[in-house]
């Protein structure tokens, strides 16, 4: 994805407020061997870009005065109740250096899993994103989690997922990704009814 930014010379709270009134969002580009650069971006374009999943987990082509740099979105601040992006941070990417980033998990084949198809179970997504490390060229837009074999009472863990080539998970353990269970109401309905006190006494 391509992002257009412009150099920002004025600093301070007042200058940032004036930019926002003019439909611009202040930001900064940092990292690598170059000095940090203060920038501004068109607010509406940025606001809509932030709604796209790929904007958060892809290498972006950031153009400033005709020069294009590869960056990652690292942080952004939004107004507490207004649809307003207050600030955005981008980090430069070095093609030869591994990056550490969170990518979304995409769950597939839930409807064909034994948990859903045979047991009318519910699949709960314990994690929605995963910390990974990889070279910029290997960065996936998402990691796929196949639920096709998940049964009720079982879980899918990180070790069960096939990560793309060149990608490693950044974690010290083997976290649970998804679980399958039968709805509480269904369990109660299927449980055998306890004998009434009178019936028990009669026996």
N, C-alpha and C positions, 0 to 999 in steps of 0.2 A: 504494500500500500504506500502511496505517496502522500506526504504532508508538506504543505507550504508554510514557511515561517518567515518572519522579517526581523532584522536586528532591532533591539530595544535599547535606547540610550538612557531614557529617563528611569530613575529608580525611586523606590519609596512607596509608601502607602497611597499618597495622593496621586502619584503618577499612575499606579495600578488602577485606582478607582476611575480615573479619567479614561483609561484604556477600555475598561469594562463598559462604561457608559457609551463609548464609541463602537461597541460591538467587537472588541478585541479581548483576548485572554493572554495575560502575561505567562511566560514560561522560562525554562532554563535548559540548556543542553550542556552536559558535563561528561567527564570520563575520557579515557584515552590519553594521548600525549598533548592534546591541545587544551588551552585554557577554557573555563566555562564561558558560555555565551548566553546573554539574556536575549530572549526573543518574544515576539507576539504572534498570535495565530488568530485567524478568523473564528469567532466564538461559535457561530452556528455550524460551520463545517466541523469543528472539533467536537461539539456537543453530539452531533449525529454519528461521528466516527466512534465516539466512546460507547455507543450503543451496540457496536459490532464486536462480536467475540474475537475476531481475528485481529482487531486493532490492539488488543491487550496481550496477545501471545504470538505476534509475528514481528519479524524484522521490518522496520519501516524505513522508507527512503525519505529523509528529511531534507528539503531544499531551502537553502538560505542564500539569497542573492545569486542564484544560478549554480551554486555549489551544492552537491548532494552528498549527504553523509548517511550511513546506516546507523539506526538507533533503535532502542527499545523504549517503550513507555514504562517508566518506573514508578510514577506517582501522579496523582491528580487530586485536587480538592474541589468540592462542590459546595454550594450554598446550602445552609441547613433546610430551607424550605422553598427557595426559588430554583427554577430550572436554569441555574447559572454555574458555569465552571469558573472557579476563581483562579486556579493556577495549575500548571502542568509541568512535569519533569521528564526529560528524555536523557537516556544514557547512550553514549557512543558505543559502537560495537566494533571489536577487532576480530577480523576473520580468523585469526590464528589463536585466539584465546577463547576458552570455554566460557559460556555464560550460565548463570543460575537464574531460572525463571519458573513461574508457575504457569501451567497450561491446563485448560479445561479437560474434564473427562467426558467422553460421549458414550452413553450406555446403549447397546444395541441388542436385539433379539430377546427382549424381555417377554414379549407376547408368546414366543415359542418355547420358553423355558418350562421344564417340568413343574416348577414352583407355581407358575401362573396357569399353564395349560391343563395340568392334571390335578392340582390341589387348590386352585383359585386363591393362591397366596398373594401376598403383597411384597414387593421388592423395595427395600429402603436403600437409598444412596447415602452411604455414610460420609463419603468424600465427594466433592464436586470438582476439585482440581488437584494437581499433583506437582510437587516440587521436582524439577529435573535439572540436569546439567548436560550440556552438549556444546559442540561448536555451532556457530551461527548458521552454517549451511545445513545442519541436521535438525534445526528446530522445527518440531511438528506444530501444526495449528491446534491439535488436540491429541489425546491418547484414547484409543478405543477400548472399551470394556465389554467383552462378549458375555452375555448372560444366558446363552443358549442351553448350558448344561446345569444351571443353578437349580437346586432342589430345596424344598421347604426344610428349614432347620439348618441349612448350610450357609456359608458365607464365601465371598470372593475376597482374597487378599492380594496385596501387591505382588507377591511371588507368582500368582496365577495369571498375571497380565504379561503379554508379550510387548515389550517396549520397542519402538522403532530403532533401526540400526544407528549406533552412535549416541544413543540416549541412555542415561543412567538416572535412577531415582535418587534424590537427595534425602535419605532417611536412615535412621539407625535401627529401625525395626521393620516389621512386616505388617503394616496397618491394614485394617479391614476396609475394603472398598465398598462392598454392598452385602446386604443380608436378605434372606427370604424367610417369611413367616406367614402363618395363617392368621387372619383377623381374629381378634379376641372374641367377638360375637359368634363367629363360626365355630370356634373351639367349644364354647359353652353350649351351643345348640347341638353339637355332635356328641357331647358327653352323656353317658347313660344317666337317666334320672334316678335319684336315690329313692329307695323304697320308703313308703309312708310309715309312720310310727305304728299305726294300727296293723298294717300288713306284716311288719316285722314281729309284732307281738303275737299275731295269729299263728305264725310259723313256730 
